[in-house]
Structure formats: C-alpha cells, structure tokens
Amino acid sequence: MKKSLFTPLILAGSLVATGVLAAEPAKPAGSATMPVEMQNMMKVYSPELRQKVMALSPQLKGTIQQLHAGHPRRAKETTLRQIMHEILSEYQSIASALATDNAEQAAEAARRLASHRIPKGGLLAYFPVDKVNDADLGVLPAMNTAVEGSALKLAEAADAGDMPKAAAYMSDIMTGCVACHQKFRATPGLSAHLMPPASK
C-alpha cells in the first residue's frame, strides 16, 4: 500500500520540479495564435471588445500586428484622436513645404506622418465594436497603403527634388484619410446621447 502511493508522489514531485506542472496564468482560448503585443493590449480591453478581437481570424490578427510593427513608437497616454491631430499637423506641414518648395521639410513631415505613433491600447480600442470583424477590418491594409504608402512615395519624390510628383501624392493621402473616416468614424460633432429635435 505504501509503495503504491510513494511512486505517484515521486513522479508528481519531479514534474513540478521540472516545471511541467507549474501553474501558468490562464490564457484566453485561441491566444496561442494571437501575437504577444495584441495579447497585452487585450488586458485593458472591455470584455465586449476582447470577445470581438478573439473572434478575428488568425490572418487578420497577423495583419493588424504587421500594421503595428510598422510603427515602432508607442504612445503611453495619447489617444487615437490625438494621433489623428498629429497626422493632420504633419499633412499641413507637407502642404506648406510643397507650397514653398521646401523639399527637406516635405520629406521629413511625410515620413513622420507615415510613422505615426500607435495610440494607447492600439488601434482596435478606438473602432466601433460592431466594426471589429474580419470584413470591416479587412480594408485596413488598403487604407494604410493609401495614406502611409503615399506619404513615403511623396518623401522619395521630395528627396529627388521632384516637387510636382511629390505634390501629386497629397490627394492620395487625403483620399485614404477620408475613406477611413467614412468607414470607422461617426460624424464629428454628433452625439448618440442627444434627443432628436421635437417635431413641429
């Protein structure tokens, strides 16, 4: 009797000692296929948003990780709206540089625009929850190419001294911005929390 209990206890002790049975924090189902950065961001998400992110396909999670990877700077407290104001400021700086034939300013501002910071909590924290799905978020790479890709092309053209070519990319950048806003942003200035006007 003593021998039959002794062997399992020795086996269990050796497994714990080697770390096989060491307790690990519980991970959400499917987190093995989720990039580490996204797992960390999800720790501050609401339960509803966390559930929506978990339902995204591994391919889309990888795409979002790639988009984040192109932006090595991470904001500590800055929100997406504030980042958008920074991007607008860079866009205006590019326009000013093009108007005054300042190639260096145009190239630098365009590169800053293309490498904007990732906001606190990442991009997904700021999208409407009903848009956090594969179909809606699947347009992000094309929008990213239109905005950031065009900004990098503008910078290359400015570096080469071809200001007319650089200027031609301004509309591509703005087209990408407007498309993204129409897809993911509510109408500025309107609130769902205001009562509609009384009918006359």
C-alpha positions in Angstrom: 0.0 0.0 0.0 2.8 2.5 1.0 4.8 1.6 -2.2 1.8 2.2 -4.5 1.3 5.8 -3.1 5.0 6.5 -3.0 5.7 6.1 -6.7 3.0 8.6 -7.9 4.1 11.1 -5.4 7.7 10.9 -6.6 6.6 11.3 -10.2 4.4 14.3 -9.4 7.3 15.9 -7.4 9.7 15.5 -10.3 7.2 17.0 -12.8 6.7 20.1 -10.6 10.4 20.4 -10.1 11.0 20.4 -13.9 8.2 22.9 -14.4 5.8 20.6 -16.3 3.0 21.1 -13.8 3.9 24.6 -12.8 0.9 26.8 -12.7 0.6 29.2 -15.6 -1.8 32.1 -15.8 -5.0 31.2 -17.7 -4.9 32.4 -21.3 -8.0 33.1 -23.4 -8.9 30.4 -25.9 -7.2 31.0 -29.2 -4.5 33.2 -27.7 -1.8 30.8 -28.9 -2.4 32.2 -32.4 -2.6 35.8 -31.2 0.6 38.0 -31.4 2.0 38.8 -27.9 1.5 42.6 -28.4 -2.2 42.0 -29.1 -2.5 39.8 -26.0 -1.0 42.6 -23.9 -3.4 45.2 -25.4 -6.4 42.9 -24.7 -5.6 43.1 -21.0 -7.1 46.6 -20.9 -10.0 46.0 -23.3 -13.6 45.8 -22.2 -15.0 42.2 -22.1 -17.1 43.0 -25.2 -14.2 44.2 -27.2 -12.0 41.4 -26.0 -14.6 38.9 -27.3 -14.8 40.6 -30.7 -11.0 40.6 -31.0 -10.8 36.9 -30.1 -13.3 36.1 -32.9 -11.0 37.7 -35.5 -9.3 35.3 -37.9 -5.6 34.5 -37.3 -4.8 36.1 -40.7 -6.4 39.4 -39.7 -4.7 39.3 -36.3 -1.4 38.9 -38.1 -2.3 41.8 -40.5 -3.0 44.1 -37.5 0.3 43.0 -35.9 2.1 43.9 -39.1 0.4 47.3 -39.2 1.5 47.9 -35.6 5.1 46.6 -36.4 5.5 49.4 -39.0 5.2 51.9 -36.2 7.9 51.3 -33.6 6.8 54.3 -31.4 4.0 53.5 -28.9 2.1 56.2 -27.1 1.7 55.9 -23.3 -1.4 58.0 -22.9 -2.2 59.5 -26.3 -5.5 58.5 -27.8 -6.2 57.8 -31.4 -8.0 61.2 -31.8 -4.8 63.0 -30.6 -2.7 60.9 -33.0 -5.1 61.9 -35.8 -4.4 65.6 -34.9 -0.7 64.9 -35.1 -1.2 63.3 -38.6 -3.2 66.4 -39.7 -0.4 68.6 -38.5 2.1 66.6 -40.5 -0.1 66.8 -43.6 -0.4 70.6 -43.2 3.4 70.8 -42.8 3.8 68.8 -46.1 1.4 71.2 -47.8 3.3 74.2 -46.5 6.6 72.7 -47.7 5.3 72.0 -51.1 3.9 75.5 -51.5 7.3 77.0 -50.5 9.4 74.5 -52.5 11.0 73.1 -49.3 11.8 69.6 -50.2 13.5 68.7 -46.9 10.5 69.8 -44.9 8.1 67.9 -47.2 10.1 64.7 -47.0 10.6 64.8 -43.2 6.9 65.6 -42.5 5.8 62.9 -44.8 8.0 60.3 -43.1 6.7 61.5 -39.7 3.1 61.1 -40.9 3.9 57.6 -42.2 5.5 56.5 -39.0 3.0 58.0 -36.5 2.7 56.6 -33.0 0.3 53.8 -32.2 -2.2 55.1 -29.6 -2.6 53.8 -26.1 -4.3 50.4 -26.3 -3.6 50.0 -30.0 -5.9 50.8 -32.9 -8.7 48.4 -32.2 -9.6 50.1 -28.9 -10.9 53.1 -30.9 -13.0 51.4 -33.5 -16.8 51.0 -33.1 -17.3 47.5 -31.6 -19.6 46.5 -34.4 -16.8 47.2 -36.9 -14.3 44.8 -35.1 -14.8 41.9 -37.5 -12.9 40.4 -40.4 -15.0 42.0 -43.1 -14.8 45.6 -41.9 -11.2 45.5 -40.6 -10.1 43.8 -43.8 -9.9 47.2 -45.6 -7.1 48.4 -43.2 -4.2 47.3 -45.4 -5.5 49.2 -48.5 -6.2 52.3 -46.4 -2.8 52.1 -44.9 -1.2 51.9 -48.3 -3.2 54.9 -49.5 -2.2 57.0 -46.5 1.2 55.9 -45.3 2.4 54.3 -48.5 1.6 57.5 -50.4 3.4 59.6 -47.8 6.5 57.5 -48.2 6.3 57.9 -52.0 5.9 61.7 -51.5 9.0 61.7 -49.3 11.0 59.8 -52.0 9.9 62.3 -54.7 10.8 65.3 -52.5 14.2 63.7 -51.8 14.7 63.5 -55.5 13.7 67.2 -55.9 10.6 66.3 -57.9 8.1 68.6 -56.2 5.3 68.3 -58.7 5.4 64.5 -58.4 5.5 64.9 -54.6 2.5 67.2 -54.7 0.6 64.6 -56.7 0.6 62.2 -53.7 -1.2 64.7 -51.5 -4.6 63.8 -52.9 -3.9 60.0 -52.5 -3.1 60.6 -48.8 -6.3 62.6 -48.2 -8.4 60.1 -50.2 -7.2 57.4 -47.8 -7.9 59.5 -44.7 -11.4 60.3 -45.9 -12.2 56.7 -46.8 -11.0 55.5 -43.3 -13.0 58.2 -41.6 -16.2 57.3 -43.5 -15.7 53.6 -42.6 -14.8 53.8 -39.0 -15.6 57.3 -37.6 -19.0 58.7 -36.7 -20.0 62.1 -37.9 -17.9 64.6 -35.9 -19.9 66.8 -33.6 -22.9 64.5 -33.5 -23.8 62.5 -30.3 -26.0 59.4 -30.0 -26.8 60.7 -26.5 -28.8 63.8 -27.6 -32.5 63.6 -28.0 -33.8 64.3 -31.6 -35.5 67.7 -32.0 -39.2 67.8 -31.3 -41.3 67.7 -34.5 -43.2 70.9 -35.2 
